[in-house]
Amino acid sequence: MRHDTDPRLLRAFVAVAEELHFTRAAARLFVAQQALSRDVRRLEREWHTALFVRDTRHVALTAEGTRLLPLARRVLAAYGELAGALGAGGDRPLVVDVAAPVATGHRVLVQARRAAPELEFVARFHSGLARGATEIAAGRVDVSFGRVAGLPPAVRAGLAHRLIRLERLAVLLPVGHALAARSEIPLAALAGETLYAAAGNEETTEWTDYARSLFAGRDIELAPPFPKIEGEAEFNRVVRKQGWSVLASEEFIGVPGMVLRPLTDPVPLSPVSMVWRRDLRHPGLAALTAAADELAAAEGWLERPADWWLPTADHELLDLPAAG
């Protein structure tokens, strides 16, 4: 068996193993499906073992493929660390998870593309930082955005982060709701209400954790777990059918038949940080940082009203002063 396996072959193996689909894996690696299949076959020949069982409809790992997958991931992670230390990778696309087209991360990406047209940024639209951090760890995403304090400490240890915005929170209400006629909603007025905050979606656990902290002691209930809702149209359908009110941020999609109202007394702020792997070296990272700083300065993204609120975990992690 050869011991100098080409990293390209390892990437092919890991991509197919994670996607269990050659077409999706090829798209992820920006290669033709035929080239990907050749790389996998070559790796199997070099290692003298079958890594996949495949037919016209299904792809599955063999027992040996399952055993070797974590080893291949560790080797690729080491290559990534080496590339980062050497400052390599500036000529490749930077993969940026912006959560949604209507989100702070997407606005930063648009600004960076405008300011640095010579760089290539590829957008991903994962729904939360819990998923984004997983994608960063797996090497599928370079940068994501969201609430860092909601991640487990072991996950945060491998990430660098920079606070770029304190988003004011709001509540999305059905137009017929008793509070919908108000221009803003004091938190105390939500006592006895049940709000949806993505409980049950494992990709947005940091957001649900924030909601639990906000609702605690205020007699506001968290809507029970519900499967992840995919896409704007499906979100609109489910929310309206369930009759939910929704904890939201000031950057949020419009939902027919519902109104978005800011929360006050106190004003809850949701911290949005730019997050990346600690060893990442890429000129696109500087472009994103500059774009975030420009938007923050122009639009007051880091300003705090006199009566503001954050969870204790966010205060401690971000080292922000106590609310005034």
Secondary structure as UniProt FT lines:
FT   HELIX           7..19
FT   HELIX           22..29
FT   HELIX           33..47
FT   STRAND          52..54
FT   STRAND          59..61
FT   HELIX           63..85
FT   TURN            86..87
FT   TURN            90..91
FT   STRAND          94..97
FT   HELIX           104..115
FT   TURN            117..118
FT   STRAND          121..124
FT   HELIX           129..137
FT   TURN            138..139
FT   STRAND          143..146
FT   HELIX           148..150
FT   HELIX           153..156
FT   TURN            157..158
FT   STRAND          159..174
FT   TURN            175..176
FT   TURN            178..181
FT   STRAND          185..186
FT   HELIX           187..190
FT   TURN            191..192
FT   STRAND          194..196
FT   TURN            199..200
FT   TURN            202..203
FT   HELIX           205..215
FT   TURN            216..219
FT   STRAND          221..222
FT   HELIX           232..242
FT   STRAND          245..249
FT   TURN            256..257
FT   STRAND          258..264
FT   STRAND          267..277
FT   TURN            278..279
FT   HELIX           283..299
FT   TURN            300..302
FT   STRAND          308..309
FT   HELIX           312..318
//
